[in-house]
Amino acid sequence: MTNTTALQYAKDVAHGLKTWEEEEPVDDGDHFGVFHSWLQCALDYELTYTSQKTLKSVRLLVAYGGPNCWITFDGRDTAVVEASWYSDIQTVISEPCSETAELSELVMSYFEETVWLTS
């Protein structure tokens, strides 16, 4: 595949972040229902912390093996989407919107509540 294909894939993922709430919710008994449905697509995650052990960003692997795709959230109203498909990594920043801001806040909140640092 080419850089153009990876770039288009990254753009499509970035654009699709606005529609994350359209996923069917999982009945998990808490306020993360629709979010958990969306998060089930994540294959792996990387967490970045500050020196004060405050969560700075969450990077989710959402596709692997062709294409590879990571989405990075940091609590803002945009997300960084990186994609490669036997090519160089192509990076797209999503358009600022309230839906992405809400998703970013949920991602950050979820990992702050469920993942603990070991000293």
N, C-alpha and C positions, 0 to 999 in steps of 0.2 A: 504494500500500500504506500501511498505517498503522503507527504506533509500536508497536501491539500485535503486529502481524505480525513486525516487525523484532526486537522483544523475544523473541518465541517462537523465532525463528530463532537468536538469540544463545544462548538457553537450551539449545536442541537441540545446537548446536555444542559448547557448554561441557560438556554431559553426555556427548557422544560422544567427548570427549578420552580418557576412560577406556578406550576400545576401540581406540585407535590401533594396538596391537600385533596386532590381528586382520587387518591388511592383508596381502596377499600380498607376500613379500619379493622384492626385486630381487637377482639374483645379481651382486653387485658385488665380491665377494671380500674384503670387510672387515666389521667389526662393525657397520656402519651399515645393513646390508641392509634390514630392515623399516623402519627410520627413513627411508631414501632413498625407499622406496615411498610413505610418508606425505608426505614433503617434496615429492615431485613434484607434489602438488596446489597447492603455493604458487605464486602468480603473480608475486609481488614480495616484497621484504623491506626493512625499515628497521632500521638498527643504531644503538643509542645507546651512546656511550662516555663514560666519566668524563674529567675533565681529565688524568688520569694514563694515558689511552689504554687503559683496561681496559673490556672489553665489559660494559655494564650491562644491556641488554635487547635482544631481537630481536622485531620486529613483522612478522608474516607476513600477506600478503594472500592469502586462500584462496578468495574468491569476489568477482566483480566484475560490475557491470552489472545487478544485480537478483537477489539482494541483494548488497550490498558487505559483506565480512566480514574483519576483521583479528583475529588472535590474537597477544597479546603474552606472551612468556615472559621471565622474569628469573632462572631457576634455582631458584625456589621450587616448592612442591607445588601451586600454583594457576596459572591463566592468566587473562588478561583478554581477553574476547571482546567485540568491538564490531561491531554490525551496523546497517545502514541500508538501507531499501528504499523510496526516494522519501519518506523520513521523517527525523526527527531521529535522531542516533546513539543506539542503545540499548546499554548496557554491562552485562555479566554477568561476575562472577568465578566461575570454576569451583570446585567443591567440592574441598577438599584431599584428595588421594589419592596413593598411591605411583606409579600409572601416569602421572599428570600430572607428578609430580616427575621420573620417569625421562625422559619426553619433554622436559621443560624442560631437564634437564641435557644431553640429547643435542643439542637445538637450540643451546644456548649453546656446547657443546663443538665442534660442527660449525662454527659461524661463527667461533669463536676460532681454529680450525685452518685454515680455508680462506680467510678474508678478512683482508687486511692493510691497515693504515692507511698512507697515503702522507703523508710529512711536508711 
